Amino acid sequence: MEVRPHPVIKQLGDTKRESWNAGAGRHAGSVAAASMLFGGLGIFFLYYSYSDPMLSTYVLILIGSASGIVWSTGG
């Protein structure tokens, strides 16, 4: 005799899995957006660090953060 799950239980399981995947996609998108923001600000400060060398510390921090995010997410 074959045991089959109740249709309601099967449907709830599928819904939970789909919502988890949607949350993972939103998380990956927000991490990518943060990485682009840090990288863009790093390039902005790199441009202006030629006039004020103290801005180069921001360049190192921002571009390093963006690179670390990209490397940690495998992108």
Buried (B, 14 or more C-beta within 10 A) or exposed (E): EEEEEEEEEEEEEEEEEEEEEEEEEEEEEEBBEEBEEBBEBBEBBBEEBEEEEEBBEBBEBBBEBBBEBBEEEEE
